[in-house]
Amino acid sequence: IIEVNHGTFTGRYCSIDQENAVGIGTELKSGDVIGRVSTVPFESADEPHLHFEAIKDGKATDPLVALEKLQ
């Protein structure tokens, strides 16, 4: 899991290959690659895909609403 502080919420990016992921404390800018999607052992029947969560004030929030506010 990679967590990115987007200012108004924290994005959690799950299913990222650890070998290609950014390190802790890395400063990011729009468009930076944080890692590559990997397979998840307990979802091996599925194609590789990204799980994304938006956390605001310690609680899960609708990712579409959180991302809309970034624009």
C-alpha positions in Angstrom: 0.0 0.0 0.0 1.3 3.5 -0.9 -0.3 6.4 0.9 -0.2 9.8 -0.7 -1.2 13.0 1.0 -3.2 14.9 -1.6 -3.9 17.9 0.7 -7.6 17.5 1.1 -7.5 13.7 1.6 -5.1 10.7 1.7 -5.1 8.4 -1.2 -4.3 4.7 -0.6 -3.0 2.9 -3.7 -3.1 -0.9 -3.2 -1.7 -3.7 -5.4 1.5 -1.9 -6.2 4.7 -3.9 -6.9 7.0 -3.2 -4.0 10.2 -3.4 -6.1 9.1 -0.5 -8.3 7.3 1.7 -5.7 8.3 5.1 -4.5 10.0 5.3 -1.1 8.7 6.7 2.2 8.9 10.5 2.2 9.2 10.9 -1.5 8.0 14.3 -2.7 5.6 13.9 -5.6 4.2 16.1 -8.2 1.3 15.6 -10.6 2.1 12.9 -13.2 4.8 11.1 -11.2 4.8 7.4 -11.3 4.4 5.9 -7.8 4.7 2.3 -8.8 3.5 -0.4 -11.1 0.3 -2.5 -10.7 1.0 -6.0 -9.5 -1.1 -9.1 -8.9 -2.5 -9.9 -5.5 -2.2 -13.5 -4.4 -5.8 -13.8 -3.0 -7.1 -12.3 -6.3 -5.0 -14.4 -8.6 -8.0 -15.2 -10.8 -8.4 -11.5 -11.6 -6.3 -9.5 -14.0 -3.8 -7.1 -12.3 -5.7 -4.0 -11.1 -5.4 -1.1 -8.7 -7.4 -0.7 -5.5 -7.8 3.0 -4.6 -9.2 4.4 -1.3 -9.7 8.0 -0.3 -9.4 8.7 3.4 -10.5 12.1 4.9 -10.5 12.9 8.6 -9.6 9.2 9.3 -12.6 7.8 7.5 -13.2 6.3 4.1 -14.9 8.7 1.7 -16.1 8.4 -1.9 -13.0 8.5 -4.1 -14.9 10.2 -7.0 -15.9 13.1 -4.7 -12.4 13.4 -3.3 -10.8 13.4 -6.7 -13.3 15.8 -8.1 -12.3 18.4 -5.5 -8.6 18.2 -6.7 -9.6 19.6 -10.1 
